[in-house]
């Protein structure tokens, strides 16, 4: 077994184009630089110490900016300012992210470039992409959750404009087919790597300043529109009390390959445990996912109905090679 990587959690900067729709459904664009906040206590490093456990030692980190959008509100305050980030280095392009809202949707476009140094974790290079995601501003919990076991493409996006994939790698290399990319040591310190199309994406999220995701509780959105929080969650409406939330999955097999066959959900005896989708209902009555240091890391299933995407956002992880087997 490879030594698992250390996972961090992101903070950083990005120039946003925010547009909030009027009554006629049109969008009025304006260029805004949102304020980024950093914890006065410094960054918190969240490490996967031992993948055989469902929890690891995590220090609570409450971001400086604790403003959260109400249901249906254009969430400009959760997107960090990326104007001063280091970028991927070398001759690579700097990250570019634009955000706008219609009456019903949050629309995010991005060139898919990380705001931190690019570290080659795969044989694939890094190239600019053309991402556009559209998600509901007022998502609703579905009658039944949607499985993501067969999904090898984007399930959401970070507030820094990077696609979010599930806890399953593709069919290559064969000995690790459909395995857990965290367990197999395939990710950089921010939980990402590049795919066959030289597209950078995250299989895990880490909310530290070096990864540009520490300025807000919300660090991404799933395609069903529900927000993705860092591991810290509010226990009351005013967020005067917080707790670190943990995955409910136990390691019961070998995640080198076929990761979904290697973990079993079991909430018994665990404090502040999340549901099978890696989320919970918050004190305001709305659903949210949480990024965790253990499988499934971000999303375990979709609690809402995903908006149909187009372009790159609708494409599977190439080459598919057939879906992973059912659990």
WONORTA-V906642 format. One record per residue. N is the residue number from 0. SS is DSSP state (helix for helix, strand for strand, loop for the rest). PSI is psi in radians with two decimals (999 if undefined). OMEGA is omega in whole degrees, -180 to 180 (NA if undefined). Layout:
BEGIN
N SS PSI OMEGA
N SS PSI OMEGA
END
This chain:
BEGIN
0 loop 2.39 178
1 loop 2.68 176
2 loop 2.15 -178
3 loop 2.59 -179
4 loop 2.82 169
5 strand 2.40 -179
6 strand 2.36 177
7 loop 3.07 175
8 loop 2.43 -162
9 loop 2.60 166
10 strand 2.62 173
11 loop -2.60 -168
12 loop 2.55 175
13 loop 2.41 180
14 strand 2.18 -173
15 strand 2.55 165
16 strand 1.91 -176
17 strand 2.27 176
18 strand 2.18 177
19 strand 2.28 -171
20 strand 2.70 175
21 loop -2.95 -176
22 loop -0.41 -178
23 loop 0.08 177
24 loop -0.03 180
25 loop 2.92 180
26 strand 2.33 177
27 strand 1.93 -173
28 strand 2.55 173
29 strand 2.57 179
30 strand 2.21 -175
31 strand 2.49 170
32 strand 2.03 -178
33 loop 2.63 180
34 loop 2.31 176
35 loop 2.51 180
36 loop 2.56 175
37 loop 2.55 -178
38 loop 2.35 179
39 loop -0.39 180
40 loop 0.03 180
41 loop 3.14 -178
42 loop 2.69 177
43 loop 2.21 177
44 loop 2.16 180
45 strand 2.05 -174
46 strand 2.44 166
47 loop 1.74 -175
48 loop -0.74 -175
49 loop 1.95 -176
50 loop -0.05 177
51 loop -0.07 177
52 loop 2.78 -179
53 loop -0.16 180
54 loop 2.77 173
55 loop 2.92 -178
56 loop 2.11 -177
57 loop 2.25 175
58 loop 2.31 178
59 loop 2.30 173
60 loop 1.93 176
61 loop 2.11 -177
62 loop 2.72 178
63 loop -0.72 179
64 loop 1.78 -179
65 loop 0.16 177
66 loop 2.30 -180
67 loop 2.48 -179
68 loop 2.51 171
69 loop 2.81 178
70 loop 2.17 -180
71 loop -0.17 180
72 loop 2.49 176
73 loop 2.07 -168
74 loop 0.81 -176
75 helix -0.51 -174
76 helix -0.24 -178
77 helix -0.12 180
78 loop 2.07 -176
79 loop 2.72 176
80 loop 2.07 -178
81 loop 0.25 -173
82 loop -0.39 -177
83 loop 0.26 -179
84 loop 2.83 -178
85 loop -0.56 -176
86 loop 3.08 -175
87 loop -0.18 177
88 loop 3.06 178
89 loop -2.44 180
90 loop 0.18 -179
91 loop 2.63 177
92 loop 2.65 175
93 loop 2.74 179
94 loop 2.49 178
95 loop 2.08 -177
96 strand 2.33 176
97 strand 2.45 -177
98 strand 2.33 173
99 strand 2.79 180
100 strand 2.38 167
101 loop -2.96 177
102 loop -0.49 -171
103 loop -0.25 -172
104 strand 2.59 165
105 strand 2.21 -178
106 strand 2.13 -179
107 strand 2.22 175
108 strand 2.59 -174
109 strand 2.65 173
110 loop 0.04 172
111 loop 0.32 -179
112 loop 2.33 179
113 loop 2.65 179
114 loop 0.18 -179
115 loop 2.97 -174
116 loop 2.27 177
117 loop 2.16 177
118 loop 2.15 -178
119 loop 1.92 178
120 loop -0.19 179
121 loop 2.97 177
122 loop -0.13 -176
123 loop 2.57 177
124 loop -2.84 179
125 loop 2.19 178
126 loop 2.70 174
127 loop 2.56 179
128 loop 3.07 178
129 loop 1.44 -177
130 strand 2.43 168
131 strand 2.18 178
132 strand 2.45 175
133 strand 2.15 179
134 strand 2.75 -177
135 strand 2.41 174
136 loop -0.39 178
137 loop 1.23 -179
138 loop 2.69 179
139 loop 2.51 176
140 strand 2.28 -180
141 strand 2.85 179
142 strand -0.65 178
143 strand 2.49 176
144 strand 2.72 179
145 strand 2.22 179
146 strand 2.52 174
147 loop 0.22 -177
148 loop -0.68 -178
149 loop 0.02 -174
150 loop 2.08 178
151 loop 0.13 179
152 loop -2.90 -176
153 loop 2.39 175
154 loop -0.13 -179
155 strand -2.85 -178
156 strand 2.69 177
157 strand 2.88 176
158 loop -0.06 173
159 loop 0.20 172
160 loop 0.49 179
161 loop 2.41 -180
162 strand 2.56 178
163 strand 2.20 176
164 loop 2.96 179
165 loop -3.04 -176
166 loop 0.58 -176
167 loop 2.29 175
168 loop 3.00 180
169 loop -2.94 -175
170 loop -0.08 -179
171 loop 2.49 -5
172 loop 2.68 -171
173 helix -0.66 -177
174 helix -0.29 179
175 helix 0.48 -175
176 loop 2.22 178
177 loop 0.48 -179
178 loop 3.11 179
179 loop 1.96 -176
180 loop -0.43 175
181 loop -0.90 180
182 loop -0.66 -177
183 loop 0.08 175
184 loop 0.64 -175
185 loop 0.01 -172
186 loop 2.70 175
187 loop -3.09 -176
188 loop -0.23 177
189 loop 0.09 176
190 loop 0.35 -178
191 strand 3.01 172
192 strand 3.10 -180
193 strand 2.56 178
194 loop -2.98 -175
195 loop -0.45 179
196 loop 0.32 -178
197 loop 0.50 -180
198 loop 2.16 177
199 strand 2.35 178
200 strand 2.81 -179
201 strand 2.36 168
202 loop -0.25 177
203 loop 2.76 -179
204 loop 2.45 -176
205 loop 2.04 -168
206 loop 1.24 173
207 loop 2.87 -175
208 helix -0.61 -176
209 helix -0.27 179
210 helix 0.04 173
211 loop 0.48 -179
212 strand 0.56 -176
213 loop 0.06 -173
214 loop -0.17 -178
215 loop 2.70 172
216 loop -0.70 -177
217 strand 2.16 -177
218 strand 0.05 178
219 strand -3.13 177
220 strand 2.43 172
221 strand 2.83 -178
222 loop -0.22 174
223 loop -0.01 177
224 loop -0.22 -179
225 loop 2.46 -178
226 strand 2.72 174
227 strand 2.05 179
228 strand 2.86 168
229 loop -3.00 -174
230 loop -0.30 -179
231 strand 2.32 179
232 strand 2.71 180
233 strand 2.46 177
234 loop -0.18 178
235 loop 2.87 -173
236 loop -0.57 -180
237 loop -0.01 179
238 loop 0.63 175
239 loop -0.33 176
240 loop 2.35 -180
241 strand 2.87 177
242 strand 2.72 174
243 strand 2.16 -179
244 loop 2.55 -172
245 strand 2.75 176
246 loop 2.62 176
247 loop 0.10 -177
248 strand 2.40 175
249 strand 2.54 175
250 strand 2.05 -178
251 loop 0.08 -180
252 loop -2.80 -180
253 loop 1.90 -177
254 loop 0.16 177
255 loop -0.68 174
256 loop 2.71 178
257 loop 1.16 -172
258 helix -0.61 -177
259 helix -0.30 176
260 helix -0.07 -174
261 loop -0.12 -177
262 strand 2.54 179
263 strand 2.32 180
264 strand 2.28 180
265 loop 1.83 -176
266 loop -0.11 -174
267 loop 2.31 173
268 loop 0.19 -178
269 loop 2.46 180
270 loop 2.42 179
271 loop 0.76 -178
272 strand 2.53 179
273 loop 2.92 179
274 loop -3.05 -176
275 loop -0.39 178
276 loop 0.03 -177
277 loop 0.69 180
278 strand -3.02 -179
279 strand 2.93 173
280 strand 2.19 -178
281 loop 3.09 -178
282 loop -0.31 177
283 loop 0.04 178
284 loop 0.04 -180
285 loop 2.67 -178
286 strand 2.62 173
287 strand 2.63 173
288 strand 2.81 174
289 strand 2.37 171
290 loop 2.35 -178
291 loop 2.90 180
292 loop -0.06 179
293 loop 2.79 179
294 loop 2.37 8
295 loop 0.23 172
296 loop -0.78 180
297 loop -1.14 -176
298 loop 2.29 177
299 loop -0.44 173
300 strand 2.94 -179
301 strand 2.15 -179
302 strand -0.36 178
303 strand -2.94 179
304 loop 2.08 -177
305 loop 2.42 173
306 loop 2.35 178
307 loop 2.18 -178
308 loop 2.92 177
309 loop 2.92 177
310 helix -2.53 -179
311 helix -0.60 -176
312 helix -0.27 179
313 helix -0.06 -174
314 loop 2.55 175
315 loop 2.96 174
316 loop 2.07 -176
317 loop 2.59 -17
318 loop 2.60 -177
319 loop -0.92 -179
320 loop 0.32 -178
321 loop 2.63 -178
322 loop 2.73 174
323 loop 2.72 -177
324 loop 2.67 176
325 loop 2.64 176
326 loop 999 NA
END
